Amino acid sequence: MYLLSVCSDCGTYVAAFAEFLSYEIKVPSISFRSEYLRSRYATLLWKYGTDKANVGYVNENDDPMRLKATSILLADDKLINVE
């Protein structure tokens, strides 16, 4: 598949970026195609998610599930100004 062959050299990019960060060197922005890289990363994440779903991935983590946060809508007359 084309997407996987494109990402075969991602380790080099990550290693170079880590070196830039560790030596506090500014990352050059010349010919840095941020929109392209952003869409490529989003595509890789999407593909990873669909592959997990197709395989029937089950999380084996023993951590308890988090409760969903609940929010209560208040009427305008019950709002408090905290300035």
C-alpha positions in Angstrom: 0.0 0.0 0.0 1.3 3.5 -0.9 0.7 5.0 2.5 2.8 2.5 4.3 5.7 2.8 1.9 5.7 6.6 2.3 6.0 6.2 6.1 8.9 3.7 5.9 11.4 6.6 6.5 9.5 8.3 9.3 12.1 7.2 11.8 14.7 9.4 10.1 12.4 12.4 10.3 11.6 11.7 14.0 15.3 11.2 14.9 16.2 14.5 13.1 13.4 16.4 14.9 14.4 14.9 18.3 18.0 16.0 17.6 16.8 19.5 16.8 14.8 19.6 20.0 17.6 18.2 22.2 20.1 20.7 21.0 17.5 23.5 21.0 18.1 24.2 17.3 15.4 26.0 15.5 13.6 23.7 13.0 14.0 25.1 9.5 10.8 26.2 7.9 12.1 26.4 4.4 10.1 24.0 2.2 8.3 22.7 5.3 4.9 21.7 4.1 2.9 21.8 7.3 -0.5 21.2 5.6 0.8 18.2 3.8 2.4 16.7 7.0 -0.8 17.4 9.0 -3.0 15.6 6.5 -0.6 12.7 6.2 -0.5 12.3 10.0 -4.3 12.5 10.2 -4.5 9.8 7.5 -2.1 7.6 9.4 -4.1 7.9 12.6 -7.4 7.2 10.7 -5.9 4.1 9.1 -4.5 2.9 12.4 -8.0 3.4 14.0 -9.8 1.5 11.2 -7.2 -1.3 11.3 -7.8 -1.7 15.0 -11.5 -1.7 14.5 -11.3 -4.3 11.7 -9.2 -6.6 13.8 -11.6 -6.4 16.7 -9.1 -4.7 19.1 -10.0 -5.0 22.7 -8.2 -2.9 25.4 -6.6 -5.2 27.9 -5.9 -2.3 30.3 -7.0 -3.0 33.9 -7.7 0.6 34.7 -11.3 1.3 35.7 -13.3 3.2 33.2 -13.7 6.9 33.7 -17.1 8.3 34.4 -18.4 10.7 31.8 -18.5 14.3 33.0 -21.9 15.7 33.5 -22.8 19.3 32.9 -25.9 21.1 34.1 -27.3 24.0 32.2 -28.4 26.8 34.4 -30.9 29.5 33.6 -29.5 33.0 33.1 -30.9 34.3 36.4 -29.0 31.6 38.3 -25.5 32.5 36.9 -23.0 34.1 39.3 -20.4 36.7 38.2 -17.1 35.8 39.9 -15.0 38.8 39.1 
